[in-house]
């Protein structure tokens, strides 16, 4: 799911679709306790928020990825 989000964001410029994929990826990763994908999903969601000039949300997600 993470890679689908990357494709949607980078190649298609569809941030809404990317957000949907990253959120699904995060939910599945949390169910499986896959820390690598949890961190990546939060970072990628933070990147999109940063691109949308939502710095506070981006910072929050970046900080969560460090926990």
C-alpha positions in Angstrom: 0.0 0.0 0.0 2.8 2.4 0.8 4.2 2.0 -2.7 0.8 2.7 -4.2 0.7 5.9 -2.2 4.2 6.9 -3.5 3.0 6.3 -7.1 -0.2 8.3 -6.6 1.7 11.2 -5.0 4.8 11.3 -7.2 3.7 10.1 -10.6 0.1 11.2 -10.6 0.1 14.2 -8.3 -3.0 12.8 -6.6 -2.4 13.6 -3.0 -5.9 12.6 -1.9 -5.4 9.1 -3.3 -2.0 8.9 -1.8 -3.3 9.8 1.6 -5.9 7.1 1.3 -3.3 4.5 0.5 -1.0 5.6 3.3 -3.8 5.5 5.8 -4.7 2.0 4.7 -1.1 1.0 4.9 -0.8 2.5 8.4 -3.9 0.7 9.6 -2.7 -2.7 8.2 0.8 -2.2 9.6 -0.5 -1.4 13.0 -2.6 -4.6 13.0 0.5 -6.6 12.0 2.9 -4.6 14.3 5.1 -3.9 11.3 7.2 -1.0 12.6 9.0 -0.3 9.4 5.8 0.3 7.5 4.2 2.3 10.4 7.1 4.7 10.3 7.2 5.0 6.5 3.5 5.6 6.3 3.7 8.4 8.9 6.7 10.0 7.2 5.0 9.9 3.8 1.7 11.3 5.3 3.9 14.0 6.9 5.5 14.8 3.5 2.1 15.3 1.9 1.1 17.6 4.7 4.3 19.5 4.3 3.7 19.9 0.6 0.3 21.2 1.4 1.8 23.8 3.8 0.3 22.1 6.8 3.5 22.3 8.7 2.0 21.6 12.2 0.4 18.3 11.0 3.6 17.4 9.1 5.7 18.0 12.2 3.3 15.9 14.4 3.5 13.0 12.0 7.3 13.2 11.7 7.6 13.2 15.5 5.2 10.2 15.8 7.4 8.3 13.3 10.3 8.7 15.8 8.5 7.0 18.7 
